[in-house]
Amino acid sequence: MARRAVLFHGTGANPDVAWYPWLAARLRARGHEVEVPHLPTLNVEPVATLLPRVLAAHRFDADTVLVGHSGGAAFLLALLEHLDAPVAQAVLVAGYSTPPNDAEEPVLQERYDWARIRRAAADLVFVNSVDDPYGCDAEQGRVLLHHLGGTQVVRPRGHFGDADDPCEEFPLLERLVL
């Protein structure tokens, strides 16, 4: 069965950095149709104004896999909460649902409908690090796991890619994606 994957980059990033191009190529080689939208206002403008544009720009259904990194993972929570139909899987890398540090976080909602988010994905996976320098760490992942169930994978791997650590390949993530 051909799946569609939509990969959401993190705050201040773009589709051409970190492991995003590598994962997109690996998933395409597996037969996935892959979209990696550039969202320059992610975690800059309020999630409530970005969300409708993303919902209108992509198709989300039972053959869709969502992958989000950092601010993109936090964005997936709002996206999942507002989907009309469930997706096959959502993988949140360095995800969080509460401010992970003292930076502004317009990507976060004030509250979440956890039951609705849980119903919006047949499979939920949280990948976090014990040593994330931005606070998007294993504890943040445990909060998501507590609210949503699913699977949490914890590694000592920083932020899974940032300016000081390009993390150009991410084989573990490829194995986790349906």
C-alpha positions in Angstrom: 0.0 0.0 0.0 1.4 3.4 -1.0 1.5 5.8 1.9 1.8 9.6 1.9 4.2 11.2 4.3 4.2 14.8 5.4 7.4 15.9 7.2 7.2 19.1 9.3 10.5 20.8 10.1 11.3 22.5 13.4 11.3 26.2 14.4 13.6 28.3 12.3 14.4 25.4 10.0 13.5 24.5 6.5 13.0 21.3 4.4 16.7 21.3 3.3 18.4 20.9 6.7 19.0 18.1 9.2 17.6 14.7 8.3 14.6 15.9 6.4 16.0 15.5 2.9 17.5 12.1 3.8 14.3 10.8 5.3 12.2 12.1 2.4 14.5 10.3 0.0 14.4 7.1 2.0 10.6 7.1 2.2 10.3 7.9 -1.5 12.5 4.8 -2.2 10.0 2.8 -0.2 7.2 4.0 -2.4 5.8 6.8 -0.2 4.6 10.1 -1.7 6.5 12.7 0.4 5.8 16.3 1.1 8.1 18.5 3.1 6.4 21.9 3.3 8.4 25.0 4.2 6.7 26.8 7.0 8.8 29.9 7.8 6.2 31.2 10.2 6.1 28.0 12.3 6.3 28.9 15.9 6.4 32.6 14.9 2.8 33.2 14.2 0.0 31.8 16.4 -0.8 28.1 15.7 -4.5 29.1 15.2 -3.6 31.2 12.1 -1.1 28.7 10.6 -3.2 25.6 11.1 -6.0 26.4 8.6 -3.5 27.0 5.8 -1.7 23.7 6.5 -5.0 21.8 6.7 -6.1 23.3 3.3 -2.7 22.6 1.6 -2.4 18.8 2.3 -4.5 15.7 2.2 -4.7 13.8 5.5 -6.3 10.3 5.6 -5.7 6.7 6.7 -2.8 6.4 4.3 -1.0 9.5 5.7 2.1 9.4 8.0 3.0 12.6 9.8 6.5 13.3 11.1 7.3 16.4 13.0 10.6 17.7 14.6 10.7 20.0 17.6 8.3 22.9 16.8 7.0 20.8 13.9 6.2 18.0 16.4 4.4 20.4 18.7 2.5 21.6 15.7 1.3 18.1 15.0 -0.6 18.1 18.2 -2.9 20.9 17.0 -3.0 19.4 13.5 -4.1 16.0 14.8 -6.7 17.7 17.1 -8.3 19.3 14.0 -8.3 16.5 11.5 -11.6 15.2 10.1 -10.3 11.7 9.6 -7.5 9.7 11.4 -4.1 9.2 9.9 -2.0 6.0 9.9 0.8 7.3 12.1 2.2 10.4 13.8 5.9 10.5 14.8 6.9 13.4 17.1 10.7 13.9 17.3 11.7 16.1 20.2 8.1 16.9 20.7 6.5 18.9 23.5 3.2 20.1 24.7 4.3 22.7 27.3 7.0 25.4 26.9 10.3 23.5 27.0 12.3 26.6 27.9 11.8 30.3 28.3 11.3 31.1 24.6 8.0 32.1 23.2 6.0 29.1 21.9 3.2 30.4 19.6 3.0 26.8 18.2 1.4 25.6 21.4 -2.3 25.7 22.2 -3.4 26.8 25.6 -5.1 23.4 26.0 -5.5 20.2 24.1 -8.3 17.7 23.5 -6.1 14.6 24.3 -8.9 12.1 23.5 -9.5 13.7 20.1 -5.7 13.7 19.3 -5.5 10.1 20.4 -8.3 9.1 18.0 -6.6 11.0 15.1 -3.7 8.6 14.7 -3.8 4.9 14.5 -0.2 4.8 15.8 1.7 7.4 17.9 5.5 7.4 18.4 7.5 9.9 20.5 11.2 10.1 20.0 13.0 12.1 22.7 16.5 12.6 24.0 17.7 12.5 27.6 20.1 15.4 26.8 18.0 17.8 24.6 19.6 21.2 25.0 16.3 23.0 24.4 14.2 21.1 26.9 12.3 19.0 24.3 13.5 16.0 26.3 12.4 12.6 27.5 10.2 14.2 30.2 8.3 16.1 27.6 7.8 12.9 25.7 6.6 11.1 28.8 3.9 13.8 29.2 2.7 13.1 25.6 2.9 9.3 26.3 0.8 9.8 29.4 -1.9 11.8 27.6 -1.9 9.9 24.3 -0.5 6.4 24.8 1.6 5.0 21.9 5.3 4.3 22.0 8.2 6.4 23.4 11.8 5.9 22.2 14.5 7.6 24.3 18.0 8.1 23.1 21.0 10.3 24.3 21.0 12.3 21.0 20.6 16.0 21.8 17.9 17.6 19.7 18.2 15.2 16.8 19.6 18.0 14.6 20.2 21.7 15.0 22.8 24.3 14.0 25.6 22.7 16.1 24.6 19.1 15.2 23.3 18.7 11.6 22.2 15.0 12.1 22.0 14.4 8.4 20.8 10.8 8.6 18.4 9.3 11.1 18.2 5.5 10.5 16.2 4.9 13.8 13.5 7.3 12.5 13.3 5.5 9.2 12.7 2.2 11.0 10.0 3.7 13.1 8.0 5.2 10.2 5.3 2.9 8.8 
